[in-house]
């Protein structure tokens, strides 16, 4: 009977659809783990395919290619090195599962199918049957995937069918408070089953999600066996020993996880870095302005990509554009960021002459700025990035021409707190709200709180007004603008949403409607 087992967790940063690149990353992790003495290497859910897959998970050619990548990785294990437990979409006839495959001895020896699906996975993947453990070197390992850990159902079945150790493969995106939620669920499963647990996650940004890694292990008494770092790739070895019928872990890695604003900043930076790199680019182009949001987004880009890979864009014209002050140029020079200043006056005048009316309407040059930004980015093969807070996006602000917005999930107050750690950024004013946003609101109105209560918590105007301590008419004014801005929000560039409503898969409001409840002078909720 096996008395010890060396398990390595590998936090990888796969790119959706890059099967060759993801396979090579898995191979590199296996080599690194083998050098540390690992017998089993555990990767995250969807480690070969990337996540989230959405409709790609139902494409037959893609699924065939995933099976081919799994077979290739399994073939590597014929060399006598460590086995690999990895996640991949798996097709069985017309059914498609999120699966964990155990590769050893040159082949896939076991496939475990995910049982419990998240709301985003329903309709994409099929549910697997309640499983029993898989055997590896005389050890009965109970494998869970993602939401299988959310309730006692799967872990209980594994324990009752003889599992000695639980191993969870996840693709768990980050948001504030997420690690506490994970640990609470993990401790609950360990307590119920009286089995130790190894939990492995992906890391990296993908569209509107950021995976933070932060893989960990728990002993059967719920104590922390090891903790890997957050927002960083890595391979960490843990050594498990059997005492009687119970397994325990020796002293493992104990990384200190970033918290609060530090974690929020790291998540934004990682999301930005990976969007640019996974889009096939190396450089970002950002419109610069003398306000906290635009400048903070530029500072994030410098941290993510390096100043040499960031360019600033300032558009000037006869009517004036927000980003045209000398302060932005001075800041860029101090950070080593090259700046291109474009004068739009002649272009604006030419369009106005050709159209017979103002080319930009009411002095708003955003459409022309967007066109210039897109041309400049394409000319230099750069990814156009913007910085617009969630507060302004919810009220209908636009970021035309941009392909990514690292501030998409942050309310204006959160941006101000994050920027406040930089003495230069802390002195900058917040950008003004759009001219058609709610007007006449008192300075004391907690706009972020009102928007969060209306849009994310789904509360009625009267309830929000009471909790915020403001007049119902003020809340109705905000609610009316929130409803009217839905069409604009759908055009917004992607960016990390941190579990908040507004992502591509979230419930949406109608673009065209005649509901006037929010506009009435009396509350009808």
N, C-alpha and C positions, 0 to 999 in steps of 0.2 A: 504494500500500500504506500502510495506516494506521501512523503512526510513534509515536503516543501515545494513551493512553486514561486518562481520569479516572474512577475507580471509587469510589463512596461505599458504605461499609458502614453499614447502619442496624440498630442493635440495638433491637428493639421489644418491647413487653410486651403481647402479645395475650391476650385472655380467651377461653377455649374457648366457642365458639358465638356470641359477640358479633360477627357478621360485619359489621354496620354500623359498630360502634366500631373494629374492627380495620382495616376499609377506610379509615376516616377517618385513623387513625394512619399507615397506609401512604402515604396522600396527603400528609399533613403532612410525613412524612420525605422524600418525593420533592420537595416544594417546598423544603425546607431544603437538600437535596442539590443541587438545581438552582441555588439561590442561591450555592452554593460552586463552581459550575462543573462539576458531575458530568455525565458522559455516560451512565453506567450506575449504577443504584442496586441494590445487592444486599441483600435481606432474608433472614431466617432461614427454615428449614424450618417449614411450617405457620404462616407469618406471617399469613395471612388467616383461618385457622380457629382458631388456638390449639392447644396441645398439653398433655398427651396426650389424644387423642380417644377411645381405647378403642372401645367398641361404637358410639359416635356416628358413627364413620367408615363404618359400614355402613347408615346410615339414608338411604334414597333422597332424601327431601325435603331433608335437610341437605346432601347432596352436590350437589343441584341448586342450592341457595342458594349453595354455595361456588363453583360454576361461574359463577353470576350475579355474585358479587363479583369474581371474576377478570376477567370480561368488562368490568365497570364500571371496574376499575383500568386495564385495557388501553386502554379508550376514552380515558382521560385523556391517554395518550401521543400522541394526535393533535395536541396543542398545540405540538409541536416541542421539548418539554423532554426530560429524560433518559428513557431506557428503564428498565424495572424487571425484575429477575429475582427472583421470589418463590416461596415454597412454599405448596402447597395440596393437599388430597386431591382426586384426579382420577379420575372414573369413566369407563371405557371398556366399555360394555355391562355384563356381570355382574362385571367385574373392577374393583378399586379400588386405586389406587396412591398412594403419597406422591410428589408430582411437583413439579418446578420449571418455572415458566412464564416465558418471556421475552416481555414486552409492549413493543412498539415500533410507532410509526406508527399507533396507534389500534386495534391488534389483538394477539392472542396469536400470535406468529410461530413459537414452538417450545415443545414440551413434552418434558421429560426425566423419565423414570420411575425411581424408586429401585430398585436392583438387590439390595443386601444388606440383609436385615431383621434387627432385633434380636429376641431371644426374645419380648419384649413385643409386637412387631408381627406376629409369625407368626400366621396365622389371621385377622388383621384386614385386612392389606394383601396384595396380590399382588406378586410379584417382576417387575421389568421386565427387558427384554433388555439385554445389554451394549451401551452406547451409543457413538456417535461424538460428536465435538464439535459444538456449535452455532456458527453464524457471526453475529458482530455487528460491523458496520463493518469488514469484511475481517479480523477477528480470530477465529481458531478457539478457542473457549472450551470447555474440558472441564468439565462440570458434574457434581458429586458431591452426594449427599444423605446426611446422617447416617452410618450404618455403611458406606456405600460407601468411606469413607476408612480403614476398619479394616484392610483387606488390600490387597495390590497389584493385585488382579484388575481393578477398574474403572479405576483410574488408568493402569494399563499399557495397557489397551484404548484409552483416550482418547489416550494418547501415540502409540500405534502407528497410530492413525487420523488423526493430524495436529494434535492439540491444541497450542496455543502457551502457554496459561495455564490453570491449574486454579482453579475457583471452587467452594467447598463451602458448601452451605446446611445448617445443623444446628439441631436442638433438643436441645442437650446439657445435661443437668442437672448440677448441681454436687455434688461431695463432696470431702472432703480428698484431695489428690493428683491431682485430676481434670485440672488444667491441664497438669501434667507428662505425663500420659497422652496428652492431645490433641497436645501439641507433639511427643512422640515419634512418634506416628502420622503427623503432618503432615510432619515432617522425613524420615521413612522414605519417604513417597510422593514428596516432592520429590527426594530422593536417587535413587530408582529411575527416575523419569521425567525428571529434570533439567529440570523445569518449575517456575516460581514458583506460589505458591498464595495465594488469598484465602479466608479462613475466617470465616464470619458465623454468629452464634448469636442465639438469643432471650435475653430477660432477663425475670425476674419469677417469682413464686410461683404454682403451680397445684396444688391438692390437696396431695399429699405430695412434690412435686418443686419445686426452686428452680433456675431457669435463670439463669446468672450473666453472660451476655454474654461479655465478655473476647475479643471478635473480634480477629483478627490477620492479618497477611500475612507470607509468607516469600519471599525471593528464591530464585533457582534454586540458589544455593550453600548454602541452609539458613539464611542470616542473617535476622534479624528486620527486616521492612520497616516494619511499624507494629504498635502494640498499643493496643487500646481499653480503656477502664476496665471493671472488673467491678462487677456489681450496680447498674448504672445504664443508663438508656436514653441513646441518643446517635446522632449521625450523624458519620462521620469520612471525610474525603476522602483518597484516595491517588492519586498521579499516576504512571502507568507509561509507560516509554519503551522503544521497540524499538531494539536495536543489532544489526544483522545479522538473525539469526533468533531472538535471545534478548530476553526482556523483563526489565526491572528496575524497581524502585520507588525514587523519590526519597525524601527524608526525610519520614516520616509521623509521626502521633501516637505518643507513647511513654508511655502511662499506666503508672504503677506499681501493680501488683496487690496487693491485701491478701493477707496470708498468715496461716497458723496460726489462733490464736484470734480475731484480728480478722476474718478471712474467715468463720469459723464463726458469729460473732455477726452479721455483716452478712447472712449467708444466713438465719439465723433471723428477723431483723427483717424482711427483705424478704418471707419466706414469710408472716409474720403480717400485715404491712400488706396484701399482696395478697389474702389470704384474706378479710379483713374487707371490703375495697373491692370485690372481685369478687363477693362474696356480696350486694352491694347495700347494704352498711352503711357507716357512717362511724365508729362508736363501738364500743368493746369494754368488756365487764364481766368483771372477774376477782375470784375469791375471794382475799382477802388473808390471809396468815399470817406468823408470825415464823419462817420457815425460808428457806433460800437459794433453793430451787426456786420457791416461790410468789412470793417477792419479786423474783427475777430475771426471771420471766415478766412481772410487772407493769412492771419497768423496761424490758423489751423493748417492751412495748406503748406506753409513753410515748415511746420513741425512734421507734417506727414510726408512731404516729398523732398524737402530741402530747398533753400532759397534759389539755388541754381535751376530748379525745375518749376519755378513759379513766376508768372508774369502778371503785371498789373495792367489794367486797361482803364483809361480815363477819357471820357467823351465830353467834348465841349461844343457849345453851339450858341447861337444868338439868343435863344430863349432860356438858356441855362439848364444844366442837367445836374442832378444832385451830386454826382461824383466829379467835381471839377475844382476842388480847392487845393491849394499848394501843400496843405498839411498831409494829404494822402501821399503826394510825391516824396515829401521829406521822410515820412515813415517808411515808405518802400526803400528809399536809399539807405536808411539806417539798418534795414534788415537784409540788404543785398538783393532786393527784388527789382528786376528790370521793369520799366514802365513804358507803355506806349500811350501817347496822348493823341487823340484823333479829334480834329475840328470838323464838326458836322454842319456848320453854318451853311457852307456852299451846297452840300448835299440836300439839306433841308429846303433851301431856297429853290434849288432846281426841281425838286419834287413838287413844291408848292406851285411853281410856275407851270409845270406840266399838268397838274391836276386842277388848277384853278382855285384850289382851296388849300388850307393848311394841311401839309402832309401828315402832321402828327396830331392834329386836333387839340384845341384848347391849350396849346403850348406844351403838351405832354409829348416828350420826344422818346419815350420808352420804346415804341416800335422801331424807330430808326437806330436807337442804341443797340437793341437786340440784333438787328440786321448787321450792324458794324461789328458787334461782338462775335457773332457767328462766323463772319467772313475772316476776321482776324484769327480766330481759333483754328479754322480749317486751313488757313494759309500756313500756319506754323505747326499743324498737327498737334494742337493742344486741346485739352478737355475744358470747355467753359464751365466754371463753377460760380455759384453765387452764395450770398449769405442773407437769408430772409427768415426772420423768426416765425414760429408757429402762430404767434399772436397776429402778426400782420397777414400771414397766409390765410388764416381762418376768416379774416375780414375782407379778403379779396385782393390783397396785394399780389403782384405778379413778379416773376423773375424771368422775363422773356430772354430766350437765347441760351439759357443755362441748361446743362445736362445733369447737374447734381447740386444739392443744397445740404451741406452738413448741419445746418441749423433747423432743418424741417421739423424735428421733434422737440425743439426747445422753445418754451414761452419766452417772451421778451424779458421777463424778470429773471429767468434762469440764465439767459445770455449775459445780462448785466452782471450777475454774480460771478459767472465764469470769467468774463472780461475784466472784472474788478481786481483779479490777481495781478494784472499787468498795469503798472502805474500810468503808462501812456494811454492804454485803452480805457482805463477807469475814468479819465477826464473827458472822454468823448461823449457827446449827447446820443440818446437813443434816436433812431430815425423816426421821422414823423409818420403818422398813419396816412393811408391814402386819402385824397380829398373827399372821396365819397363814403368814407368810413363814418361811424356814428359821431355826431358832432355835439358839442356842448356838454360833454360828460365832465363831471367834476373831477379834479385832479386826484381826489381821494377814492375814486371808484376802482375797485380791484378787478381790472379788466381781465387779467389772466384767469382769476378764479371764476369769474362769470362765464367766460368762454369754456373753461374746463367743465363746469357744472352743466352747461347747456349741451355741449357737443359730445363730451366723453361719458358723463354720468347720465345724460338723458333726462335731466330734471325739467320741470315746468317753470315758466317765468315767475309765478308767484312764489314758489318754493325757493328759487334762486335768490329772488329779491329779499326774502326774509332771512336767509342764511348769510347773505352778503351785507345786509344792513343798508340797502339802497332802495330807492323808489322803484316800484314795478315798471313805470314808464321807461326808466333807464335800461332795465333788463330787456324789455320788449324791443327797444331800439337796437340793442346789440343782437338779439335773436333774429330780427328782421334782416340785418346785414349778413348774419351768418347763413341764413337760408338763401339769400340772393347771390351769395358768392360761390355757390357750389360749382357752377360751371367753370369758374376761374380756378378753383382748387384742383379740379381734375386735370388741368393743364400744367400743374406745378411739377417741377423737376423732382425726381426721387431723392430721398435722403433718409437717414435713420429716423424711425418714428418711435422706437423704444416702447413698443406695445400699446401706444396710444392710438385712438381711432384716427383714421385718415390715410392708412396704408391702402395699397391697391386692392386688397381683398376685403376691406371693411365694408360694412353697410353704408350706403350712400344716400344722400338726399336727392330729390328730383332736381334736374337742371331748370326745367320750366314748370311752374306751378302757380296756382292762384289762391293758395292758402294765405289768408290774411290774419290768422290768429295772433301772430307775433307783432303785427302792425296795428292792431286795434288799441284804442285807448283804455279798454277794459280787458281784464284777464279772463280768458275762457277755459283755462286749463282745469 
